[in-house]
Amino acid sequence: MSRTENRIFLVNEQLAELVREEDRVFEELQFHRHIHDDAQRDALVSDHPEDRALARQTAADVARFERAVEDVRIRKEKLEEKRRRLFDRLRDL
């Protein structure tokens, strides 16, 4: 097996791990969105400053997980591009 083929296998393994990570992070994002929706509703109907503070905190959590999902997607795209280049190199041999 050539060095290029070995690198393709490694990239495929890394991509599979990123897919699993993306699924986990996305599920966590969905959970935080649900919590945030509840916190927003509570803040709207409540006179307690704690409820508004919780809504702000949950909004920050949602934003953090949205960035985490995007980060994983960017890393996946870069690896997919690397894999395409490796396949092109393999094809040119």
N, C-alpha and C positions, 0 to 999 in steps of 0.2 A: 504494500500500500504506500502511496506517495505521501510526501509531507503535506501537500495541498489537500489530499483526501482526509488525512488526519485532522487538519485544521477545520475542514468542513464538519466533520463529526463533532469536534469540540464546540464549534459555533452552534450546531444543532442542539447539543445538550444545554448550552447556555440559553438558547432561545426557549427551549422547553421549560427551563427553570423560570425565565422571565414571564412566560405565559401563566405559570402557576402563581407567581408573585402578583401579576396583574389581577388575576382573579381574586386573590386574597385581599389586595388593597381596594379593589372595586367593591367587594362585599362590605368591607369596613367603611368605605365612603357611603354606601347605601344606608348602613346602620346610623352613621352620624347625621346624614340628611334627615332620617326619620326622627332622631332625637331633636335636631334643630327645628324641624317643623312643629313638634310639640312645644318646644321652648318658646318659639315665636308666638304661637297661639296663647300660651300662658302669659307671656309678656303683654300681649294686647289687651287681655281682659283683666289683668291684675294691677293693683296699685303698689305692689311690692317692688322696690328697686332690685332686689335679688333676682327676680324673674327676668328683668331687663338685662342684668349682668350675665345671667346664664344664657340668654339668647345671643348676646354678643360673643360669649365664649364658645358656644356651639357653632356659631357662624365661622369663627376662626378655625375650629376643628374641621369643618367642611372644606374650607379653603385649603387647609393643610393637606387633606387627603386628596383633593382635586389636583393639587400640585404633585403629589406622590404618584397618582395614576398617570399624569402626563409625563412625569420623569421616566416611569417604566416604559411607556409607549415610545418615547424618544430613544431610550436605550435599545428597545426592540428594533426600531427602524434602522438604527446604526448597525446592529448585528445582521439584520436582513440584507442591508447593502453590502456589508463585508462578505456575507455568504454569496451574494450575486457575483461579486468580484472574484471570489475563489472559484466559483463554478465557471466563470468566463476563462480564468487562467487554466483550469483543468481541461476545458474544451479546446483551448489553443494548443495543448500539448500534442 
